[in-house]
Amino acid sequence: MGKITGFLEYLRKDDPQRPPLERVGNWDEFHIPLSDGARAQQGGRCMNCGVPYCQAGMIYEGKVFGCPLHNLIPEWNDMIWSGNRGHALSRLLKTNNFPEFTGRVCPAPCEQACICGQYGSAVAIRDNELCIIEDAFSSGRVKRRRPPQWSGKKIAVVGSGPAGLAAADQLNHRGHSVTVIEREAHPGGLLTYGIPGMKLPKSVVKRRIDLMTDEGVSFVTGVDAAQPKTAMRLMDEYDAVILCCGAERPRPMDFDTKGVTGVYYGTEYLKSAVEQQVFGMEIAPASSAKGRDVVVIGTGDTASDCVATALRQGCNSVTQLVRRPRKDYLDVNGNLPTDYAHEEAVAISGADPRRFGVQVQSLATGEDGALTGVVTTEGDTLPCQLLVGATGFSGCAENVCKAFGVEKDKTVLTEKGRFCTNVEKVFAAGDMRRGASLVVWAIAEGRAAAAEVDRFLIGYTNLVGNV
């Protein structure tokens, strides 16, 4: 283990954040790395438990405990303490293809399972993970790894989100020729279009895409595999196809939005913001929060990202409506947790943007159909020219499944614990198979699907992957 008495001697110390009023003025990443000495102490807090629940990745009563990737957390915590970051990197990459993503956006189920956290503060596992990989990139320890020989097998991965990238990365390193097909203009899927840049800089996503390209993965963008001709061509030209198209179908809002302008779903709104801010694209004026009163429906990461994005776009006001009562969100000490977006809203307006136990009942519009306000279940009308519904997802899109002839319910149907569909040589992974979930689960799905595809192609596999 790290320092035998580290968990007694050192307090948890998270990566510092830039002040809210400073960071809302730009889209820059707002976390600041700790010094090397302070980081070593955070690694030294790990107790190296005999049964490390942090890496268990098990589901109990519908909740996840520990890392779905089964990251070797005590091992690389020990390496952080001892200053051997090269060895820490090798242990981290054994189980996680993209720690630079999970180290930024994962809600850290590993920390929720940390035994140290049962009687105090959990080990800062996520920040430790991010430190290892970013230090490796900056020091040149992350190097191109091309397979020593190629198998002659060709695989098409449809979708370049975390599941698709993980599957592609695994199969490429195994020696198969992998082509990633992406509908949008830039690869990355949810990582590029669904998470704002202050949480996950797009330069970080591009850095990984560039590395994978250098290692042999081909990326083809602007191609929609939902087109029957495209799907048929992929089936004809490749030995296996993996569908990783995500959970694209949003859960409908509980009120009539027909003919109303200024109403968007959460990922739709975040995508337009990325297209404007990162890629310089023109977007519909109604999709920008600048100068508008914004109402966000829902809770969770997407809702918070929408609040933070509206603030950075210069909204006039932002209100977040949460369906469940406030008491449902209190922690064990009776306090209401806040995340980065709520801190920023409080710093600007002096008040928490959330209203609990409130839903939208109907919309108010002008004669031209433009949104002017929302009528709540409490009977009041909130001024609103931009309504964002972060309502979650109801399943995967039907068009891709139909193009490939794949059976689906809410998600693609596969055999229990497997990734093969009813169509020979077509597999599915990620949110498209599992349902909307975390980036870390998507990576785990991609790794496991890659192992099954590898076995399908050559009769056996040495890839590690289980979900």
Disulfide bonds with the S-S distance in Angstrom:
none
